[in-house]
Amino acid sequence: MITAIDFGCHAIRSACRNPEHPRHISLISERSEYVVLPDTDQFREVITVHSIPYAECEGSIVVFGNRAAEVRWLSPQPSAPLFTNGQVPTADAPARQILDVLTGAVLPQNPGSSAACCFTAPAGPGRTRTAEFLGRLLSMHGFRPVLCSATEATMLANGNDCHYTGVTICMGTETSEISISRYGVEIARECLDVGSAWIDAELARQMKIQVWDRSGECFLDLDSVRDWKLNPRLHLRNSTGERERTLSRLYGVVLDRIARTVRHLMNAPAVQAKLPGAHFSVICAGGPTRIGGFAGALTERFVEQDTASRLLTVRVADDASTAVVRGLLILAELQHAGQTDAESAA
Amino acid sequence: MGRLFLLILLFPVTFPETADAGQAMHDYSISGDVERPQTYQFAADQSVYVTDLLFSSGRLEEPGYAVILRGSPVHSAGTEFVRPDMAGRGSLLLPGDIVVFRSESGFIPGRPNALVLFKDSRAELPLPEGHRSLTSLLEQCQLNPALQVPVTRTGPNPPETKFLDGSQDIHHGDVVDLSQVVQSSGLAVEQLFETVPLAITEQTGNSLLIPADAQINQSDAGAGAEEDALTRSLLAHAAPADQAAFDQAASDLSAAQNTDGRTGAAPFRNASFEQISAAQNAESSTARADQTAAGTSGDGAGSAVLNVIFVIGLLLAMGLILVGWLKTWQEREIENRMTETVRNKMKVRSRAAADTDRPADEDRAAVPATTPASQPLMADIETDVNDGGWILASGDHEITAGDPIDVALSTWFQDDGEAGVEAAASEAVFRETDAGTDSDLGTEISAAEAGQWIDDDRISAPFNNKASAPSGSGASAPEPPTSAGQDGLRNSQRTASAEESAVVDKSAAEEQAESSVQSSWQDLNDLLENRVTVEQKAADLPLRVNLYGRPSGPQCLRIDAAHSQVAPPHMAAGQRKAAPKRPAAAAAAGTEQTAGPGPSKATERTSASGVDFGRLDRALNFLEEHSDP
């Protein structure tokens, strides 16, 4: 069965066609985080009563995935990410094991012989160690891993109206990937080590949004910042209040870097050679791009960077959160179709 | 009373100009990538936003940037990104604001233009070639070509104001501020303008200036002389496409001036001069009434032509609907027929299989040894195709395909290379009732059974499900069958049945494969265009798992640096300072200072004499451990 999986620092999403209804796509999404609780009888009883899946570690109980948000109230300690700084953690063995459990849970059972599975690594395909780990993880579950970049998948999913040619920006939690594609093939790519996690952390740090656990340790309350950002009234260009203005300013810093990178890529020799004097459509995807006014704020940065004259449109994908996994599924099916044609021709 | 009430209600509708006459108006200008760039007037008590001005100048179809310019000298008051589907109305404009709209794609719905600002008025400068030298503009305005003029340039970059000299060009979207130039030039410029004779009828027009130019100010003629000269100069370079509109306005203007006895002498004013004499209003309204009365006779003929066009259009629409309905009906019929054909093929295959299993004696008994040519032969296989298929017309009655076909021994195989079967009887005539039908395989079998081979090549010709349509009227002359040919006929029938079943299997497999390929590509296309249905499912997580290791958890926020060593109480501070204990001695005394994993900092210290106390402590500890019983 052809499958796609997007290992994101915010969530792990998988997609495959429903075998009974091929026109339906089954999408499974699990948050890539976990919450550590003390291993006491009270906590164990509460979790067991609510039938919440959990894991037992050395002296602690760990609840992971989407259910971590349900038990967050049991502990003042905020949740921990499965990918630290966009990488598989080397010093957190339970996190790696949780990754294995979550991967097995979101992938379809009985995939068949050598079923292809397109996947993305959290910080792009450049991080070879993380990509290797995740590829082996998929191989353990019976799939043939095919690594792909998030920007290429986004272009396949949303570049239908621009002939799959243009600039793709995938703003993630830990990283932001930018690429320029020509007919679906990437000719220049760049990955920035900044994403919405940096914005959240800076906002919490500047606005003193903190929590303390029982031992008195202080943590940045990133969960409350993320919950606040889900407010649909938030708009980057119509900020009201100090916190919103700070958020706009922090977004502006990231968008400024993105716009500079886009200008740098446009002037790259490969782009100049293959797309001389072309005008590009800009497609944005990723969870952080869903905030109101993102396209306008990015356009302003392009104007400041003198690249607006080479751009046709700046738009956010309709399904910004799931565009990557849909593009991965498209890529997997295209590869499968090409392989089938080659076999039939042989 | 009722009439009075009705009159009051209808008054503002009938005479909107009268209702608005006493209302103060404010000017707002728009230029750039819009359909109708010009200066618009809004009521003074009306709040005007960016989108109001944009929608006044045409349909907003593309997103872009609206650069708001304000004040004198002109300066940028902000840039706003405008989308056609934006929820708000944009920024609030102040009276006299200028909006230069630049679309993202650079598409210009109207024509390239720039805006020229005078001291008290504004005018749109058309740029048919997209640019124009500043020198020519200054010359046409009869200003010094060496002047440096402030031009606010908008584009993809933020707006900036530059002083252009005569060698530089004015581009699309520029705002040329001549008001400062006129002021600096002072009286000389005004005198220069006064020398320009007014010959409106000889000028080429600009329709975008007409709403403003049609208003004539008599009392303030001297003050607006310089604007008039500049406007006339601009009119001289307007696009020829606006000639007719401008001539109309100019003729109105000339008529009004002739009435006043000031033909060719009085200058005209722009839209910003709001005071219009009542006499001119009355004259212009009278002129409009005359034109309306003159056009009434022509309206009758025009309405008849419109009616004819409307009826023709209606008939065309009905015809199109009818053609569409016929096409749909025909496609449905073809689809039904194909389904029926496939069903018949399957039936034929099953019957052929049954015939193959039947003993040869039975077959031989089924067919008489000798059959006279005049006696029709009853076909073993009945054709079930009855809708849209073939109809056998035998003499004065018709035989539908659903009936058993009595085919005479005059059936011939066609020699067209496709092994088609011609099932025309000597007296029966096939007639095709519908176009596009596939040949009936049952009919083919009947014909094969009743027909006669023409030569050996045709015997070896395989059956093909893509049989050609029988041409009954052109059937060749029948030949009587011979008894010796019956066995060969049976054998050939079996061979044909086997081949036919193989062909049917192959074609069915091909059709199935083709349909599956088509559906898979359709599914992929739907996925590409995001037309698929997404089903959110929950992951099937194990209820309890055991993990190895200790989770590191979230990263804590360290507010201040950790203390390297906890300070001792004050009563012990003196003792500690006086005689610091070695870590080994402290451990032996049961007052260990450090805790937790890792080497302590104290063990890594070395004395000033170079003695490694850490190594010494480890050795002492080793000795103590081994000396314990």
Interface residues (C-beta under 8 A of the other chain):
Chain A: R17 N18 H21 P22 R23 H24 I25 S26 L27 I28 S29 E30 Y34 V36 S51 P53 Y54 A55 E56 C57 E58 G59 S60 V62 G65 N66 R67 Q77 P78 S79 A80 P89 A91 D92 A93 P94 A95 Q97 I98 V101 L102 A105 V106 L156 A157 N158 N160 Q210 E217 C218 F219 L220 R237 G296 T299 E300 V303 E304 D306 A308 S309 L311 L312 T313 V314 D318 D319 T322 R326 L329 I330 E333 L334 A337
Chain B: P63 Y65 T79 F81 E104 S105 G106 G155 P156 N157 P158 S519 S520 W521 D523 L524 D526 L527 L528 E529 N530 V532 T533 V534 E535 Q536 K537 A538 A539 D540 L541 P542 L543 R544 V545 N546 L547 Y548 G549 R550 P551 S552 G553 P554 Q555 C556 L557 R558 I559
